Amino acid sequence: MCLYQRVPYFIVIIIASISYFMHGRSQIILWALCGIVLLAGALIAFYHVGVEQGVFKISDGCEVGNAMPSSLEEMTMQLMGKPNVPCDKPQFVFLGLSMAAWNFLFSASIGFITCNIVWKLYETQKLIKKSDEHNKKRKEGK
């Protein structure tokens, strides 16, 4: 689950890199997509925090096996089939919050800020377009 929380950041890096070469409405759309991806990352982190707190039940693929293997084949199957670190126990806590909780706060904050900026840019672009149309009509009327 910790690895899934990293995927949105990689996607945002790719989208933001592409948006660097775009202009106007295309760039704003890509920035909006970045905000949405960050909010999706916040949902993944929220679920992980819920698993750590015992609110959500974890899937079988997230549990660490505690049984001692009786053969090399069983040990290989245990190592290959399940993660080394349990998803339901925080590995590191900073200021009382797990890294999943910090990731939730960061992703949600940056996602909402990005969406807010995109909305303001969109509204500004609409006003500029209206102003240009008005100026064009004024010039035609003279």
C-alpha positions as CSV (number, residue, x, y, z in Angstrom):
1,M,0.0,0.0,0.0
2,C,2.9,2.3,0.7
3,L,4.1,1.9,-2.9
4,Y,0.6,2.8,-4.3
5,Q,0.9,6.1,-2.5
6,R,3.9,7.0,-4.6
7,V,2.2,6.4,-8.0
8,P,0.2,9.7,-8.1
9,Y,3.5,11.7,-7.6
10,F,5.1,10.0,-10.6
11,I,2.0,10.7,-12.7
12,V,1.9,14.4,-11.5
13,I,5.6,14.7,-12.5
14,I,4.9,13.4,-16.0
15,I,1.8,15.6,-16.5
16,A,3.5,18.7,-15.1
17,S,6.5,18.1,-17.4
18,I,4.2,17.8,-20.4
19,S,2.3,21.0,-19.3
20,Y,5.6,22.9,-19.4
21,F,5.5,22.8,-23.2
22,M,1.8,23.7,-23.4
23,H,0.1,27.1,-23.3
24,G,-3.3,28.5,-22.6
25,R,-6.3,26.2,-22.1
26,S,-4.3,23.0,-22.7
27,Q,-1.9,23.9,-19.8
28,I,-4.8,24.7,-17.5
29,I,-6.4,21.3,-18.3
30,L,-3.2,19.5,-17.5
31,W,-2.8,21.4,-14.2
32,A,-6.4,20.5,-13.3
33,L,-5.5,16.8,-14.0
34,C,-2.5,17.2,-11.7
35,G,-4.9,18.4,-8.9
36,I,-7.3,15.5,-9.5
37,V,-4.4,13.0,-9.4
38,L,-3.2,14.5,-6.1
39,L,-6.6,14.2,-4.6
40,A,-6.8,10.6,-5.8
41,G,-3.4,10.1,-4.0
42,A,-5.0,11.6,-0.9
43,L,-7.7,9.0,-1.0
44,I,-5.2,6.2,-1.2
45,A,-3.3,7.7,1.8
46,F,-6.6,8.1,3.6
47,Y,-7.4,4.4,3.1
48,H,-3.9,3.5,4.4
49,V,-4.4,5.7,7.5
50,G,-7.7,3.9,8.0
51,V,-6.0,0.5,7.8
52,E,-3.3,1.7,10.3
53,Q,-6.0,2.8,12.7
54,G,-8.1,-0.3,12.3
55,V,-11.0,1.5,10.6
56,F,-10.7,-0.5,7.4
57,K,-10.0,-4.2,7.0
58,I,-6.8,-5.0,5.2
59,S,-6.7,-7.4,2.3
60,D,-4.9,-10.7,2.6
61,G,-2.1,-9.5,0.4
62,C,-1.1,-7.0,3.0
63,E,-0.5,-9.2,5.9
64,V,2.9,-10.5,6.9
65,G,3.2,-14.2,7.5
66,N,4.4,-15.2,10.9
67,A,4.5,-19.0,10.5
68,M,8.0,-20.5,10.3
69,P,8.5,-22.2,7.0
70,S,9.4,-25.9,7.1
71,S,11.3,-26.0,3.8
72,L,13.2,-23.7,1.5
73,E,10.3,-23.8,-1.0
74,E,7.9,-22.6,1.7
75,M,10.2,-19.8,2.7
76,T,10.6,-18.7,-0.9
77,M,6.8,-18.7,-1.3
78,Q,6.4,-16.6,1.8
79,L,9.0,-14.1,0.7
80,M,7.7,-13.8,-2.8
81,G,4.0,-13.8,-1.9
82,K,3.7,-11.3,0.9
83,P,5.3,-8.0,1.8
84,N,8.0,-7.8,4.5
85,V,6.3,-4.9,6.2
86,P,2.7,-5.0,7.5
87,C,0.4,-2.3,6.2
88,D,-1.6,-2.0,9.4
89,K,1.4,-0.9,11.6
90,P,3.0,2.5,11.0
91,Q,6.8,2.1,10.4
92,F,7.6,5.7,11.3
93,V,5.7,8.3,13.3
94,F,6.6,12.0,13.2
95,L,4.8,14.5,15.5
96,G,2.2,11.9,16.3
97,L,1.3,11.1,12.7
98,S,2.3,8.2,10.5
99,M,3.9,8.8,7.1
100,A,0.6,7.8,5.5
101,A,-1.2,10.5,7.5
102,W,1.4,13.1,6.5
103,N,1.0,12.0,2.9
104,F,-2.7,12.4,3.2
105,L,-2.4,15.9,4.5
106,F,0.2,16.9,1.9
107,S,-1.7,15.3,-1.1
108,A,-5.0,16.8,0.0
109,S,-3.6,20.2,0.6
110,I,-1.6,20.5,-2.6
111,G,-4.5,18.9,-4.6
112,F,-7.0,21.4,-3.3
113,I,-4.6,24.3,-3.7
114,T,-3.9,23.2,-7.3
115,C,-7.6,22.9,-8.1
116,N,-8.3,26.3,-6.6
117,I,-5.5,27.9,-8.7
118,V,-6.8,26.2,-11.8
119,W,-10.3,27.4,-11.1
120,K,-9.0,31.0,-10.7
121,L,-7.0,30.8,-13.9
122,Y,-10.0,29.5,-15.7
123,E,-12.2,32.3,-14.5
124,T,-9.5,34.9,-15.4
125,Q,-9.2,33.4,-18.8
126,K,-13.0,33.7,-19.3
127,L,-12.9,37.4,-18.2
128,I,-10.0,38.1,-20.6
129,K,-11.9,36.5,-23.4
130,K,-15.1,38.5,-22.6
131,S,-13.0,41.7,-22.4
132,D,-11.3,40.9,-25.8
133,E,-14.8,40.3,-27.4
134,H,-16.1,43.6,-25.9
135,N,-13.1,45.5,-27.2
136,K,-13.5,44.0,-30.6
137,K,-17.1,45.0,-30.7
138,R,-16.2,48.6,-29.6
139,K,-13.6,48.9,-32.4
140,E,-16.1,47.6,-35.0
141,G,-18.7,50.1,-33.8
142,K,-16.4,53.1,-34.3
